[in-house]
Amino acid sequence: MTAQLNARGDVAVLIPAAGSGLRLGPGAPKALRPLAGEPLLVHAVRRVASAPSVRMIVVAAPAAEVDAVRVLLEPIAPVVVVPGGAERQDSVAAMLAAVPAETEIVLVHDAARALTPPDLVESVAAAVRSGHPAVIPVLPVVDTIKEIGPGETVLGTVDRSVLRSVQTPQGFRHAVLAAAHGLGPLTHPGDAPPAGRADDAGPAARADDAGPAARAEGAGPTGRADAGLAARADDAGPDGGAGGGGRVSHTDDAGMVEKAGTPVVCVPGSDLAMKITRPLDLVIAEALLRVA
């Protein structure tokens, strides 16, 4: 049965699904890989569509797969499908352009987080609705984290109490996300980075599979700038590649918003919002589906 979205809702959800997902091995684009007989994207859209505040869902698909993805999702929920861009941020910008200006809250969600519960969608949206311009769901880091240098030499142990693994959906005021993508002016208070701060400086809220996430600003365990834990793109592909042409490539939208000087607030994430990136993740996700 096709889900009916809330026509009175105030949330649009953008799902970039054009990435190749090389770490899952060769084959179809990552978002179209099967999980328990259905593509990851279908699972993700079904759960997002169950969130009561969602008014609109936009998916960025590989250009050659737009029609096929539209047909795939038609029985699941009313979805707008647009061609994805060369990089993830291009795909998000293309999807954002399809969202009416009056839709006040925009969430960006990974198709690979196919089991994300609807209540996490609502939790992030509620935090944005309460006045925060940008919100990310996070989990505490449970492993011991080491900073390493040349030759895989350990430089020190990172204080994991100030680290968080970042998940999606990430939520934003529409105008804030549009400004970060260069689609509109900054409208939040303090629309320029603080004086004296380098343009790229500040805390990094990196995607959870790109290393330690949401690192506190300042020195690492050795007392120097935290350059040893640089963020990397999720997958080298159309939806998450390493930037080209000298442009900075961001692994998540919160990183782009941070760069504009906008505060980003954390809310508790969910273990079910795990990112399905490697073959073992598919096995774990299928087991979770059986017991859920």
N, C-alpha and C positions, 0 to 999 in steps of 0.2 A: 504494500500500500504506500502510495506517495505521501510523504509528510507534508503538512500544511504549515507554512511559516506564518508568524504572527504579523499581520498587516499593520498592527499598531506598535510593533516592536521598535526599538531605537538602536539596534545593533546590526552592523554588516560584518560578515566574516569572510576574510580573504584567505584562500588556500592555494599557495604556489605548488603546482604539481607538474612542473616541466623539467625537473632535475633528472639526471641519468642514474644517480644512485650507484656509482661504480662499486662501492664496497659490498653491495648485495650480489655482485657478480654480473656477468653479461646477461643481456635479455631486455625485457621491456623496461620503460621508464619506471623508476622506483615506485611512484605512486600507483602504478598499475600492476605491481607484483601481487600475486594472490596470497591471501591470508585466509585459511579455512574456506577456500573456494571462491572468495570474493576479493577484488582488488582492495588494497589498502585505502585508496581514495573513497571507495564506497563505504567502508567502515567509518572513516573519518567524517564524511558528509552526513551519514545517518545519525551519528551522535551529536554533531553540531546542530542539525535540524531539530533535534529533540529539546534544545534549550529554549525556554519560553520567550526570551527577549530577542531572539534572532529574527530579523525581518528580511534579510537578504544574504545569500551566499554567492560568492564569486570565486571561480576556479580558473587558474592560469594553466593551460595544458600545452604540451608540445604543439607547435604550429601545424604539424601534419596530422595531429590526433584530435583537433578541436571538435570536429563533427562526431567522431567516435566517442569522445568523452561526454559530449552532450547527450548522445543516445544512451550511454551507460548510466548516466545519473538521472535521466528523466523519470524512471520509476521510483527513485529514492526521494527526491525533493526538487522543488523549483530552483534551478541553479543557472546563473549566468556564466558562460564559459568564454574566455578570451585567450588569444595566443600568448604564450609566455615569451619573455625577452631573453636576451643573451645571458643575463645574470639574474640572480634571485631578485635583486632590488629593482631591476627592470620589469620583472613580472609583477611585483607588488605595485609599482607605479601604474602599470597597465590596468590592473584590477581596481585600484583606487579611483582611476578616472571613470570607471563604470558606476561608482557609488554616488547617489544623489547627495548634494551638499547638505540637505536637511537631515540626513542620517548622522546623528551626533557622535556615535561611538563606533569605532572600527577595530576589529580584532584580526590579527594575522596569525594563522595557524598552520602547522606542518601537517601535510597529509600523512607523513610517516608516523605521527603520533595518533595512530588509528583507533586506539582504545580510550582516548581522553573522555572522561565522563562529562555529561552535560552540565553537572553542577559546578565543574571547574570553569566552564564557559561563563556561567552565570556569576560566579565569584569574581572573575576578572572584570566583567562588564559592570558589576555593582560597584567595584572600587573606582572605576573610571567615572561612573555616574555620580559618585559621592564627591567628585571634585579633583581627583588626581589626573594630571594630563597624560601620564603613561604608567602602565602597570604590567608587571611580569610575574608569573607563577614560578616559584622556586622550591627546591628541596635542599636540605643540609647536605654537605659533602661528608660522606662517611669514611672514605678511604684516606689514608695518610698521603699527602701530596708532597712530592719532592721537586725542587727547582734544579734543573740540570744545566750544565754548560758544555763546552767542547769536549769531545771524547766520551760523552755520556757520564761525565763526572758530576756527582751530586754537589751542589753549591749550598744547599740548606733545606730545611723542612718548613713548609709554608704553614702558617697558622690557619687551620681549616675552619676555625670558629668564625672567620670573616669571609668565608667562601660560600657560595650557593651554586647549585646546578640549575640552570635556567631552562624552563620548559615553554610550551605554548599551550593555549593562545596568549599572545601578548596584546594588551589593549591600549588604545589611544583615543584621545579626542580627535575627531576627524581633521580639524585644522592643524593640529600638531603633527600628525603623520604626514599630511599633505605638504607641510612646510619642510619636513625632513627629507622628503623626496623631491623637493624643488617644484612642487605643484601649487604653492601658494605662500603668502607671507606668514611669518611667525606671528601668532596672535596671543601667545601666553605672556605673562609678566616676565620681564628680563629676556627679551628676544635676541640677545647676543651673548656669546660666551663671556664669562667673567674677565675683567681687565687683567692683563698680564698672564693669562693662561694661553698656552699654545693651542692652536686650533684642534689638534688631535689629542691633546692631553686630557686626563681625567679618568674616572673609573671605567673599567671595561666590563660590560655585562655580556659575556660571551655565551654562545650556545653551549649546551651541556656536553655535547660530544666533541667540542673543540678545545677541551681542556678545562681547568678550573674556572668556574663561572662567577660573575659578579664580584670580581676581586676588589677589595677595599683600596682606595687610591693611596698611592705613596710607595714607599720602599718595600722591596721583597725581603726575604729572610736574611739576606746578606747586607741589607742597608742601602741597596741601590735600587734604581727604578726597576719596575717589574717588567723587564724586556724579555726575560727568559721564558715567559708563558704566553707567547704571542698567539692571538686567535688565528685559526685557519678556516678556510671555507669548508662548509659541511661536506660537499661532494664537488669535485671538479666537473662541472656540467652546466647545462643551460640555466639551471635554477639555483646554483650555488657555487659558481666557479671562482677561481682566483681572478681578481679584477684585471681588466685589460686596458691598454691605452693610458696607463699611469693613474687611473681612477682608483680610489680606495674602495675595496670590496668589503662589505660588512656581512657577518654571519647571521645577524638578526636585526630587526627594525629598532629594537631598543638601543642598540649601539649607534644608529643614525640619529636617534632623538637625543641621546646623551651628548653627541657631538654638537648639537645645536644649543646646549646648555639647559635642556629641560630636565627637571628631576624625574627619576623613575622609581616607583614604589613597588615593593615586593609583597605578594600574598602567598599563602601556602599552596604548594603544588599538589600533585597526585602521583602515586606510584604507577597508576594505570596510564598516565600520560608519558610513558616511556617512549623513546624514539627508536623505531625499528630501522636499524641502519645496517646490521650485519646478519648473516644467515642464522646465527644463534638467536638473535632477537626474534626472528620469525617463529622459532620453536617455542620460545618463552611466551610470545603473544598468543599462539594457538592454545597453549596450556591455560593461559588466563581466560581465554574465551570459553573453554570447557567448564571452568569452575565458576565463572561470573554468573 
